Amino acid sequence: MTLDSAFTRMFGCRFPIQLAGMGGFASADLAAAVSAAGGLGMLSGVLPLGDLTAQVAAMPRDGAFGVSFLMPFLDRRNVEEVAPRCALVEFFYGDPSADLVATVHDAGTLAGWQVGSVDEARAAVDAGCDVVVAQGVEAGGHVRGTTPMLELVAAVAGGVDVPVVAAGGIGDAATVRAALDTGAAGVRVGTRFLAATESVAHPAYVEKLIAAGADDTVLTTAFGLGWPDAPHRVLRSSVAAGEALGSAQRWTPEWPDAAYNGDVSSRA
């Protein structure tokens, strides 16, 4: 089975589904599993160069995958190293840069930018991006814009001439269908994949996510140590648990992987 779209044709996928490059939760195992299942697996570029190249080397050679970079923590050496080895290099949380996009294109790789507004999407296309990710305010983790996902996707798809990937609160088939019907060529899924067998997320944290509903998250800057004034969507219970710890709580965006030994209840 193949669900044809501009996204699947661009990356040779069977399904228009992209894994979000989720910081400390991105892993070669999860990215490879998504690619093997017919989507586009993604790695996180926010790693030391040696760790990142090791993850890239662990990816199967017969499936497309990409690497996602956060602009506030960008190491250009990482971009230059991995760009020739993947199908997509994308960027997030910074003004679109024609120079960075050219670096990716010089490696023979497609470039993307995750955006939170129509103006930012147009700037990404003007910078040369081949695809843009329209991130709605419902998204987990760090959030760029303030517009609901479907509203933003409709506006961005009508305002640019490259494929648009929808992101933000996508965790079931109905939402995927709604995004595609609204004009998206693909969808970007993050939190939902943390429950996958290949996920490195701490089991207790996964249990909290599975038990949570739409009203159990909050957009905050509480876990902003090291990245201030950058809103992020987290479990409301994590903020409450952190506040209960008082001065002992270090408000960091450290996500609890399976090896984490601290208080999982207060993690973002």
Backbone hydrogen bonds, N-H to C=O, Kabsch-Sander energy under -0.5 kcal/mol:
donor,donor_aa,acceptor,acceptor_aa,energy
3,L,14,R,-3.1
4,D,2,T,-0.8
7,F,185,A,-0.6
9,R,5,S,-2.3
10,M,6,A,-1.8
11,F,7,F,-2.0
12,G,8,T,-1.4
13,C,8,T,-1.1
14,R,38,G,-1.3
15,F,38,G,-2.7
17,I,15,F,-2.0
18,Q,187,V,-3.1
19,L,40,L,-2.6
20,A,189,V,-2.3
22,M,20,A,-1.5
23,G,21,G,-1.7
25,F,22,M,-3.1
26,A,22,M,-0.7
26,A,23,G,-1.3
31,A,27,S,-2.5
32,A,28,A,-2.7
33,A,29,D,-1.9
34,V,30,L,-2.2
35,S,31,A,-2.2
36,A,32,A,-2.6
37,A,33,A,-1.7
38,G,35,S,-1.3
39,G,34,V,-2.6
40,L,17,I,-2.6
41,G,39,G,-0.6
41,G,64,A,-0.8
43,L,66,G,-2.3
45,G,68,S,-4.0
47,L,45,G,-1.9
52,L,48,P,-2.5
53,T,49,L,-2.8
54,A,50,G,-1.6
55,Q,51,D,-1.9
56,V,52,L,-2.6
57,A,53,T,-2.4
58,A,54,A,-1.2
59,M,55,Q,-0.6
59,M,56,V,-1.3
63,G,60,P,-0.8
66,G,41,G,-2.2
67,V,88,L,-2.1
68,S,43,L,-2.8
69,F,90,E,-2.6
71,M,69,F,-0.6
71,M,92,F,-2.9
73,F,70,L,-1.5
74,L,71,M,-1.5
76,R,74,L,-0.6
78,N,75,D,-1.4
79,V,75,D,-1.2
80,E,76,R,-2.5
81,E,77,R,-2.0
82,V,78,N,-2.4
83,A,79,V,-2.3
85,R,82,V,-2.1
86,C,83,A,-1.1
87,A,65,F,-2.7
88,L,65,F,-1.0
89,V,110,L,-2.2
90,E,67,V,-2.4
91,F,112,G,-1.6
92,F,69,F,-1.4
93,Y,114,Q,-0.6
98,A,96,P,-0.5
101,V,97,S,-2.2
102,A,98,A,-2.3
103,T,99,D,-1.7
104,V,100,L,-2.0
105,H,101,V,-2.6
106,D,102,A,-2.6
107,A,103,T,-0.7
107,A,104,V,-0.9
108,G,105,H,-2.1
109,T,104,V,-1.7
110,L,87,A,-1.5
112,G,89,V,-2.1
113,W,131,V,-1.2
114,Q,91,F,-2.9
115,V,133,V,-3.5
121,A,117,S,-1.8
122,R,118,V,-2.6
123,A,119,D,-2.1
124,A,120,E,-2.1
125,V,121,A,-2.2
126,D,122,R,-2.6
127,A,123,A,-1.6
128,G,125,V,-1.5
129,C,124,A,-2.4
130,D,111,A,-2.6
131,V,111,A,-1.1
132,V,163,P,-2.0
133,V,113,W,-2.3
134,A,132,V,-0.6
134,A,165,V,-2.9
135,Q,115,V,-2.9
135,Q,133,V,-0.8
136,G,134,A,-0.7
136,G,167,A,-3.3
137,V,147,T,-2.2
139,A,136,G,-1.8
141,G,233,R,-2.1
143,V,231,P,-2.4
146,T,116,G,-0.5
152,L,148,P,-2.5
153,V,149,M,-3.0
154,A,150,L,-2.1
155,A,151,E,-1.8
156,V,152,L,-3.0
157,A,153,V,-3.0
158,G,154,A,-1.4
159,G,156,V,-1.3
160,V,156,V,-1.3
165,V,132,V,-2.7
166,A,186,G,-2.7
167,A,134,A,-2.2
168,G,188,R,-0.6
171,G,169,G,-0.8
176,V,172,D,-1.8
177,R,173,A,-2.7
178,A,174,A,-2.2
179,A,175,T,-2.2
180,L,176,V,-2.4
181,D,177,R,-2.6
182,T,178,A,-1.2
183,G,179,A,-0.5
183,G,180,L,-1.0
184,A,179,A,-2.3
185,A,164,V,-3.3
186,G,164,V,-1.1
187,V,16,P,-2.5
188,R,166,A,-3.3
189,V,18,Q,-2.9
189,V,187,V,-0.5
193,F,190,G,-1.4
194,L,191,T,-1.8
195,A,192,R,-1.1
196,A,193,F,-1.6
199,S,196,A,-1.6
200,V,25,F,-0.5
202,H,256,P,-2.7
205,Y,202,H,-0.5
206,V,202,H,-2.3
207,E,203,P,-2.2
208,K,204,A,-1.5
209,L,205,Y,-2.1
210,I,206,V,-2.6
211,A,207,E,-1.9
212,A,208,K,-1.0
212,A,209,L,-0.6
216,D,213,G,-1.9
217,T,214,A,-0.7
218,V,234,V,-2.4
220,T,218,V,-0.6
220,T,232,H,-2.5
224,G,221,T,-0.9
224,G,222,A,-0.6
225,L,251,W,-1.9
227,W,224,G,-2.4
230,A,227,W,-0.7
232,H,220,T,-2.9
233,R,141,G,-3.1
234,V,218,V,-2.3
234,V,232,H,-0.5
236,R,216,D,-3.0
237,S,216,D,-0.5
238,S,235,L,-0.9
239,V,235,L,-1.2
240,A,236,R,-2.0
241,A,237,S,-2.4
242,G,238,S,-2.1
243,E,239,V,-2.5
244,A,240,A,-1.9
245,L,241,A,-1.1
246,G,242,G,-0.6
246,G,243,E,-1.0
248,A,245,L,-1.6
249,Q,246,G,-1.8
251,W,249,Q,-0.8
252,T,250,R,-2.4
255,W,253,P,-0.6
257,D,255,W,-0.8
258,A,200,V,-2.5
260,Y,257,D,-2.0
264,V,262,G,-1.0
266,S,263,D,-1.2
267,R,264,V,-1.8
